């Protein structure tokens, strides 16, 4: 667990299904504590740690439907609400109470001061979460990072085999990135698959758009 930006904590854990490390986040923002895409860490009692924080966990935010991870257990332990894009609700367990959202033009507000923006292209519920106080933009699966986890590999797309129509998907993602760069003022990138890109996240995303995209890693 590391505070990578003021009020924003990052950790990684091994995903049991995909066999690689993924990122999760705890945000203390606007008087509310929120978890983003939480997977329980191997070396920390996360529930006990959260109960000791100055802000109470009020919500879990999913950047897309595939990132439910350990949310059900944490909801049971902490009693917080779950938020998911409306287009991803159908794949979540039907017994779960879910607060759905649909990003509007310019973004829509979520707990903790987070603003959600539509990305789409890769899947209908692919979202980007803007953390204005941290000047950070968080992506679900639209961008990955190559190389060893957190070691500074290049930004890029997931492999073509994870896309239904790779050429169309890549065009859609590049258009979404260009729109977000125009609409949002940010410095840092936060990734579900790869360590945070601090300081030059905007510059790296601009470069990815400029070169017309690339694949970050191969399966």
C-alpha positions as a Markdown table, in Angstrom:
| # | Residue | x | y | z |
|---|---|---|---|---|
| 1 | Unk | 0.0 | 0.0 | 0.0 |
| 2 | Unk | 1.5 | 3.3 | -1.1 |
| 3 | Unk | 0.2 | 6.8 | -1.1 |
| 4 | Unk | 1.2 | 7.8 | -4.7 |
| 5 | Unk | -0.6 | 11.1 | -4.7 |
| 6 | Unk | -2.1 | 13.1 | -1.9 |
| 7 | Unk | -5.2 | 11.2 | -0.7 |
| 8 | Unk | -4.7 | 8.4 | -3.2 |
| 9 | Unk | -3.4 | 5.0 | -2.2 |
| 10 | Unk | -2.3 | 2.3 | -4.7 |
| 11 | Unk | -1.6 | -1.4 | -4.3 |
| 12 | Unk | -1.2 | -4.4 | -6.6 |
| 13 | Unk | -2.3 | -8.0 | -6.1 |
| 14 | Unk | -2.1 | -11.2 | -8.2 |
| 15 | Unk | -5.3 | -11.7 | -10.1 |
| 16 | Unk | -6.3 | -15.4 | -9.6 |
| 17 | Unk | -8.0 | -15.7 | -13.0 |
| 18 | Unk | -5.6 | -13.9 | -15.4 |
| 19 | Unk | -2.4 | -14.7 | -13.6 |
| 20 | Unk | -0.9 | -11.2 | -13.5 |
| 21 | Unk | -0.7 | -8.3 | -11.0 |
| 22 | Unk | -3.4 | -5.7 | -11.3 |
| 23 | Unk | -3.9 | -2.3 | -9.6 |
| 24 | Unk | -6.5 | -1.3 | -7.0 |
| 25 | Unk | -7.0 | 2.1 | -5.4 |
| 26 | Unk | -8.2 | 3.8 | -2.2 |
| 27 | Unk | -9.2 | 7.5 | -2.5 |
| 28 | Unk | -9.9 | 9.9 | 0.4 |
| 29 | Unk | -11.7 | 12.6 | -1.4 |
| 30 | Unk | -14.3 | 15.3 | -0.5 |
| 31 | Unk | -15.0 | 13.8 | 2.9 |
| 32 | Unk | -15.7 | 10.4 | 1.4 |
| 33 | Unk | -13.6 | 7.3 | 1.1 |
| 34 | Unk | -14.0 | 5.2 | -2.1 |
| 35 | Unk | -12.4 | 2.0 | -3.3 |
| 36 | Unk | -11.7 | 1.6 | -7.0 |
| 37 | Unk | -11.5 | -1.9 | -8.6 |
| 38 | Unk | -10.5 | -3.5 | -5.3 |
| 39 | Unk | -8.7 | -6.9 | -5.2 |
| 40 | Unk | -7.6 | -7.9 | -1.7 |
| 41 | Unk | -3.8 | -7.6 | -1.2 |
| 42 | Unk | -1.8 | -10.6 | -0.1 |
| 43 | Unk | 0.2 | -8.8 | 2.6 |
| 44 | Unk | -2.4 | -6.5 | 4.3 |
| 45 | Unk | -5.7 | -6.9 | 6.2 |
| 46 | Unk | -7.4 | -4.4 | 4.0 |
| 47 | Unk | -10.6 | -4.2 | 6.0 |
| 48 | Unk | -8.8 | -3.5 | 9.2 |
| 49 | Unk | -6.6 | -0.9 | 7.4 |
| 50 | Unk | -9.7 | 0.9 | 6.0 |
| 51 | Unk | -11.4 | 0.9 | 9.3 |
| 52 | Unk | -8.4 | 2.8 | 10.7 |
| 53 | Unk | -8.5 | 5.5 | 8.0 |
| 54 | Unk | -9.9 | 9.0 | 8.7 |
| 55 | Unk | -12.6 | 8.6 | 6.1 |
| 56 | Unk | -15.2 | 5.9 | 6.1 |
| 57 | Unk | -15.5 | 3.8 | 2.9 |
| 58 | Unk | -18.8 | 4.8 | 1.3 |
| 59 | Unk | -18.5 | 3.4 | -2.2 |
| 60 | Unk | -16.8 | 1.0 | -4.5 |
| 61 | Unk | -16.4 | 2.3 | -8.1 |
| 62 | Unk | -15.8 | -0.1 | -11.0 |
| 63 | Unk | -14.1 | 1.3 | -14.1 |
| 64 | Unk | -15.8 | -1.5 | -16.0 |
| 65 | Unk | -17.8 | -4.6 | -15.2 |
| 66 | Unk | -14.8 | -7.0 | -15.3 |
| 67 | Unk | -13.2 | -5.3 | -12.2 |
| 68 | Unk | -15.7 | -6.6 | -9.6 |
| 69 | Unk | -12.9 | -8.6 | -8.1 |
| 70 | Unk | -13.3 | -8.7 | -4.3 |
| 71 | Unk | -16.1 | -6.1 | -4.1 |
| 72 | Unk | -18.7 | -8.5 | -2.9 |
| 73 | Unk | -16.7 | -9.4 | 0.2 |
| 74 | Unk | -15.8 | -5.8 | 0.9 |
| 75 | Unk | -19.4 | -4.7 | 0.6 |
| 76 | Unk | -20.3 | -7.4 | 3.2 |
| 77 | Unk | -17.6 | -6.2 | 5.6 |
| 78 | Unk | -17.9 | -2.5 | 5.1 |
| 79 | Unk | -21.5 | -1.9 | 4.0 |
| 80 | Unk | -20.5 | 0.5 | 1.2 |
| 81 | Unk | -22.4 | 1.0 | -2.1 |
| 82 | Unk | -21.3 | -0.4 | -5.5 |
| 83 | Unk | -21.3 | 1.8 | -8.6 |
| 84 | Unk | -21.0 | 0.4 | -12.1 |
| 85 | Unk | -21.7 | 1.6 | -15.6 |
| 86 | Unk | -25.3 | 0.8 | -16.6 |
| 87 | Unk | -24.1 | -1.1 | -19.7 |
| 88 | Unk | -22.1 | -3.5 | -17.5 |
| 89 | Unk | -24.8 | -4.3 | -14.9 |
| 90 | Unk | -26.0 | -7.4 | -16.7 |
| 91 | Unk | -22.7 | -9.3 | -16.0 |
| 92 | Unk | -22.7 | -8.6 | -12.2 |
| 93 | Unk | -24.4 | -11.0 | -9.8 |
| 94 | Unk | -28.1 | -10.4 | -9.9 |
| 95 | Unk | -28.4 | -10.4 | -6.1 |
| 96 | Unk | -26.0 | -7.5 | -5.7 |
| 97 | Unk | -27.4 | -4.0 | -5.2 |
| 98 | Unk | -25.8 | -1.8 | -7.8 |
| 99 | Unk | -26.0 | 1.9 | -8.3 |
| 100 | Unk | -25.6 | 2.4 | -12.1 |
| 101 | Unk | -24.3 | 5.4 | -13.9 |
| 102 | Unk | -24.2 | 6.6 | -17.5 |
| 103 | Unk | -21.5 | 9.2 | -18.3 |
| 104 | Unk | -22.8 | 12.4 | -19.8 |
| 105 | Unk | -21.0 | 14.8 | -22.1 |
| 106 | Unk | -18.3 | 16.4 | -20.0 |
| 107 | Unk | -18.5 | 13.6 | -17.4 |
| 108 | Unk | -20.8 | 12.6 | -14.5 |
| 109 | Unk | -20.1 | 13.0 | -10.8 |
| 110 | Unk | -19.5 | 10.0 | -8.5 |
| 111 | Unk | -18.7 | 9.7 | -4.7 |
| 112 | Unk | -15.4 | 11.1 | -3.6 |
| 113 | Unk | -15.4 | 13.9 | -6.2 |
| 114 | Unk | -14.7 | 11.4 | -9.0 |
| 115 | Unk | -15.9 | 12.3 | -12.4 |
| 116 | Unk | -16.6 | 9.4 | -14.9 |
| 117 | Unk | -16.1 | 9.8 | -18.6 |
| 118 | Unk | -17.2 | 7.5 | -21.4 |
| 119 | Unk | -14.5 | 5.6 | -23.3 |
| 120 | Unk | -16.3 | 2.7 | -24.9 |
| 121 | Unk | -14.8 | 1.1 | -28.1 |
| 122 | Unk | -13.3 | -1.8 | -26.2 |
| 123 | Unk | -16.6 | -2.6 | -24.5 |
| 124 | Unk | -19.7 | -0.5 | -24.0 |
| 125 | Unk | -19.0 | 0.1 | -20.3 |
| 126 | Unk | -15.3 | 1.0 | -20.6 |
| 127 | Unk | -14.8 | 4.2 | -18.5 |
| 128 | Unk | -12.2 | 6.7 | -17.5 |
| 129 | Unk | -12.4 | 8.0 | -13.9 |
| 130 | Unk | -11.1 | 11.6 | -13.4 |
| 131 | Unk | -9.7 | 12.4 | -9.9 |
| 132 | Unk | -9.6 | 16.2 | -10.2 |
| 133 | Unk | -7.9 | 16.9 | -6.8 |
| 134 | Unk | -5.1 | 14.5 | -7.7 |
| 135 | Unk | -5.0 | 15.7 | -11.4 |
| 136 | Unk | -5.2 | 12.0 | -12.4 |
| 137 | Unk | -7.1 | 10.0 | -15.0 |
| 138 | Unk | -7.8 | 6.3 | -14.3 |
| 139 | Unk | -8.4 | 3.8 | -17.2 |
| 140 | Unk | -10.0 | 0.4 | -17.0 |
| 141 | Unk | -8.7 | -1.8 | -19.8 |
| 142 | Unk | -8.4 | 0.7 | -22.6 |
| 143 | Unk | -4.6 | 1.2 | -21.9 |
| 144 | Unk | -2.1 | -1.2 | -20.5 |
| 145 | Unk | 1.5 | -1.0 | -19.7 |
| 146 | Unk | 4.2 | -3.3 | -21.1 |
| 147 | Unk | 7.2 | -4.8 | -19.3 |
| 148 | Unk | 7.4 | -5.9 | -15.7 |
| 149 | Unk | 4.6 | -4.6 | -13.5 |
| 150 | Unk | 5.2 | -1.0 | -12.6 |
| 151 | Unk | 8.6 | -0.9 | -14.2 |
| 152 | Unk | 7.9 | 1.8 | -16.7 |
| 153 | Unk | 7.0 | -0.2 | -19.9 |
| 154 | Unk | 5.4 | 1.5 | -22.8 |
| 155 | Unk | 1.7 | 2.4 | -22.8 |
| 156 | Unk | -0.5 | 0.7 | -25.4 |
| 157 | Unk | -3.5 | -1.4 | -26.2 |
| 158 | Unk | -4.3 | -4.8 | -25.0 |
| 159 | Unk | -3.5 | -7.6 | -27.5 |
| 160 | Unk | -5.7 | -7.9 | -30.6 |
| 161 | Unk | -7.0 | -11.3 | -29.4 |
| 162 | Unk | -8.9 | -9.4 | -26.6 |
| 163 | Unk | -10.7 | -7.2 | -29.2 |
| 164 | Unk | -13.7 | -8.2 | -31.3 |
| 165 | Unk | -12.7 | -6.0 | -34.2 |
| 166 | Unk | -9.1 | -4.8 | -33.6 |
| 167 | Unk | -8.9 | -2.0 | -36.3 |
| 168 | Unk | -12.2 | -0.5 | -35.4 |
| 169 | Unk | -11.6 | -0.8 | -31.6 |
| 170 | Unk | -8.2 | 0.9 | -31.9 |
| 171 | Unk | -9.7 | 3.7 | -34.0 |
| 172 | Unk | -12.4 | 4.2 | -31.4 |
| 173 | Unk | -10.0 | 4.2 | -28.5 |
| 174 | Unk | -7.7 | 6.7 | -30.1 |
| 175 | Unk | -10.6 | 9.0 | -30.8 |
| 176 | Unk | -11.7 | 8.6 | -27.1 |
| 177 | Unk | -8.1 | 9.4 | -25.9 |
| 178 | Unk | -8.0 | 12.5 | -28.1 |
| 179 | Unk | -11.3 | 13.7 | -26.8 |
| 180 | Unk | -10.3 | 13.2 | -23.1 |
| 181 | Unk | -7.0 | 15.0 | -23.7 |
| 182 | Unk | -9.0 | 17.9 | -25.0 |
| 183 | Unk | -11.6 | 17.9 | -22.3 |
| 184 | Unk | -9.6 | 17.1 | -19.1 |
| 185 | Unk | -6.7 | 18.8 | -17.4 |
| 186 | Unk | -4.6 | 16.0 | -15.8 |
| 187 | Unk | -0.9 | 15.1 | -15.2 |
| 188 | Unk | -1.0 | 11.5 | -14.1 |
| 189 | Unk | -2.4 | 8.2 | -15.5 |
| 190 | Unk | -3.7 | 5.4 | -13.3 |
| 191 | Unk | -4.0 | 2.0 | -14.9 |
| 192 | Unk | -5.7 | -1.2 | -13.9 |
| 193 | Unk | -3.0 | -3.2 | -15.7 |
| 194 | Unk | 0.3 | -1.6 | -14.9 |
| 195 | Unk | 1.8 | 0.7 | -12.3 |
| 196 | Unk | 0.7 | 4.4 | -12.1 |
| 197 | Unk | 2.3 | 6.8 | -14.6 |
| 198 | Unk | 3.1 | 9.8 | -12.4 |
| 199 | Unk | 4.2 | 13.3 | -13.6 |
| 200 | Unk | 4.2 | 12.6 | -17.4 |
| 201 | Unk | 1.0 | 10.6 | -17.8 |
| 202 | Unk | -0.6 | 13.3 | -20.1 |
| 203 | Unk | 2.6 | 13.5 | -22.2 |
| 204 | Unk | 2.7 | 9.7 | -22.6 |
| 205 | Unk | -1.0 | 9.5 | -23.6 |
| 206 | Unk | -0.4 | 12.4 | -26.1 |
| 207 | Unk | 2.5 | 10.4 | -27.6 |
| 208 | Unk | 0.4 | 7.2 | -27.9 |
| 209 | Unk | -2.2 | 9.1 | -29.8 |
| 210 | Unk | 0.4 | 10.9 | -32.0 |
| 211 | Unk | 2.0 | 7.6 | -33.1 |
| 212 | Unk | -1.4 | 6.0 | -33.9 |
| 213 | Unk | -1.3 | 3.6 | -31.0 |
| 214 | Unk | 0.6 | 0.4 | -30.4 |
| 215 | Unk | 0.1 | -2.9 | -28.5 |
| 216 | Unk | 1.5 | -2.7 | -25.0 |
| 217 | Unk | 2.2 | -6.5 | -24.5 |
| 218 | Unk | 1.5 | -9.9 | -26.0 |
| 219 | Unk | -0.2 | -12.8 | -24.3 |
